[in-house]
Amino acid sequence: MIDPRAEYELRLARWRDRLAVLDRRHLVLSNSRLAAAAAIVLLLWLAFARAALSPAWVAAGAIGFGALAIVHVRLLNRAERGRRAEALYVRGLERLDGLWAGRGRTGDRFLEDHPYARDLDLFGRGSLFELLNTARTEAGEETLAAWLRSGAPVDEVLARQAAVGELRGNLEFREDVAVLAAEGEVSRTGHLARWSATAPVGFSPAVRILFGGCAIVAAALTALAIEEVVPWTLPVAWVLLEYGTAFAWHRSIHLVMERVGKPVDDLSILAELLARIEREPATSPRLSALGAGLAAGGVTASRMIARLKQLVSLYESSTHNLLFMPLTRALLVPEQLVVSIDRWHSEHGPAVAEWLRVVGELEALLALSTYAFERPADPFPIVVARGPLFDGEAIGHPLLAESVMVPNDVRLAADGAAPQVIIVSGSNMSGKSTLLRSVGVNVVLALAGAPVRAARLRLSPLVIGATIRIDDSLQAGYSKFYSEILRIRTIVDNARGPVPLLFLLDEILHGTNSYDRRIGAEAIVRALVASGALGLVTTHDLALTELPAQLPAAINMHFEDRLEDGRMVFDYKMRPGVVEHSNALALMRAIGLDV
C-alpha cells in the first residue's frame, strides 16, 4: 500500500527540482533574447546606415530571435504546468494535515433547496465538497455535487466503487488532469452545454459560398490595384459593397457569437482534458463505457472541441487585433468564421451533452479516487439491496483530523437484528451532534461510491432526514420551533417513500416544554418506526429516555463527561444506557457565571 504523504512529498520535491532547472533556463533564454535584440539593432545599423552588410543578415537575426521566442514560450508553458503540479501536491499535503478548509471551491451554490446539506456540511466552507473537489470543469463540479446531494442505486454504487478502485493508485493520470488549469480556475462548461442545446442559426451553403466568393474578389482586386492594373477606388468600392451584403445577415451573425460567447480558455481546458481522457486505458466497465462515449460515431470529442476552440480563437483575433483587423474585415474573415462555428454547432452540437456528461462523471470519479488514495485505511462499504440497514463499526467523521476523531459503533436495522432507533442522551459538547453528522456523512459517501471513515460499514440505500441545524426565518415569520416541526413533517412524509429513511433528529423539539416534548417526540418516533425508518434521536431531556420502555425497537445510549481541575473533559465514546448527570451548571460556572 502506497503511503500518500511519502508519495506526495517525493513528487513535490521532484517538481521543485524541475522548476529550479526551468527557472535557470528561463534566465538564460531571457538574456539570450535581449542579446539577440541588441544584435538585430546592430545589424540594422550596419546594413542600412553603414551599408556594410547585406540586409539578409538582418533577416537571419530576426529568424533567430523568433526561434528563441518560440523556445522561451514553450519553456514558460512547461514552467506553468510545473507550478500547477507543485500546487497540486502542496494542496494534497494540506488535506493530509487537515489544513484544507477555506482553501478550495466550496460549492455554496449547491446548498439551495436541499433538505439536509446544511445539517451535514455537504457544501460551504470546510465542507465535504470542498474536501473532495478536484474538478477542473463546471461539469465535474456539478456531477460531484449531484452524487453528494442524492444517493445512487446499488448497481450504480458498485460500478462507481470499481472505477474509483481502478483510479485510486493512478497518480500520473490524476496529475495530468489536475495541471490542465491552475487552482481555482474552472472551465465554464455550463455555458457550452446551454449553447449546444439551442438550435443553430442554420446558414445555407449559398451564404458560405457568397462570403468566400466576396473575399476572393476583394483579394484579387487588391492585388490588381497594387500592380496598378485597376484604380484603388475599385477594391474600396467592392469592400463597401461587401459590407452592405454581409449586413443582411448581421442579426444572425451577432446571435451566433452572443450564444457561444468567447470561452477560448474554457474550451482549451476542455479540449486538453478530453484528449487526456481518450489516451487513458481503462479496465473497469464504467471507465471503459466513459471512454467509448467520447468516440461515438467515429468522431473524437477532443478534436472536435479543439476545432471549435480554434474557430472561436480566430474570430477573436480577427476582430480585436488592430494590426490585422482591416485586412480580415475586408476579406469577411469574421463572417466566414461565424458561419463555420454555426456549421460546427449543427454537426456536433447534439453530441456535446454526452461529452460533457463523460467529462463530469470522470472528474467526479477522480475526485473520489483522490480521496480514497489519501485515506488508504478507509474501506469501501458493502452496499446491499435489502434493508433498511446501517451496520457500522468504528464510524468516524471524515471532516475531522484522525488525531482528534473518536470512532463509535452504530448498528441499526428494521429486521430485529439491531435496534431501529437509538436515543442518545448526554451533556452539552459531549459528541451527540457529531455522531449524527458522522453517520449521515458516511451514508452520503457510501452512496456516492466513495470509501467511508469506518473500520467496516454495511448498509442499504437510504434517504436522509435531519434536524441538526435549524434556524428561524425572519422573512417567513417562522420561529425556530416552527421551522423544526415543518422539517419533521417533511421527514415523516419522506419516510413513506420507496427508499427507506434514516432520520437524524438532534435535540428533538427542544423549543417547547418537557411535557409537550415527550408526547410529541414519542408520537414522531413511533410514526417513523411504523414506516420502517431507522434513526438516531439526541436529547438533553432525560424524560425522552423513557421512550425505549414504550417502544421495543428503540434503545438508550449516552455520552459521558467529567470535571477535572475546573474544566470539562469528554471522551466522546458512546455507551449503553442513559446519561446520569448534566454539565450545564458546571459549564456556566467554568466561564465565570455565578449560578
Secondary structure, DSSP 8 states (H G I E B T S, - for coil): ---HHHHHHHHHHHHHHHHHHHHHHHHHHHHHHHHHHHHHHHHHIIIIIS--S-HHHHHHHHHHHHHHHHHHHHHHHHHHHHHHHHHHHHHHHHHHTT--TTSS---GGG-TT-SSTTTTT-SSTT-HHHHH---SBHHHHHHHHHHHHS---HHHHHHHHHHHHHHTT-HHHHHHHHTTS-TT--B-HHHHHHHHHS------HHHHHHHHHHHHHHHHHHHHHHTTSS-THHHHHHHHHHHHHHGGGHHHHHHHHHHH---HHHHHHHHHHHHHHHHS---SHHHHHHHHTTSGGG--HHHHHHHHHHHHHHHHHHHH-TTTHHHHHHTTHHHHHHHHHHHHHHHHHHHHHHHHHHHHHHHHHHHHHHHHHH-TT----EE-SS-SEEEEEEE--TTS-TTT---EEEEEESSSSS-SEEEEE--TTSSHHHHHHHHHHHHHHHHHT---SSSEEEE---EEEE-SS---BTTTTB-HHHHHHHHHHHHHHHTTSSS-EEEEESSTTTTS-HHHHHHHHHHHHHHHHHTT-EEEEEES-GGGGGHHHH-TTEEEEEEEEEEETTEEEEEEEEEES------HHHHHHHTT---
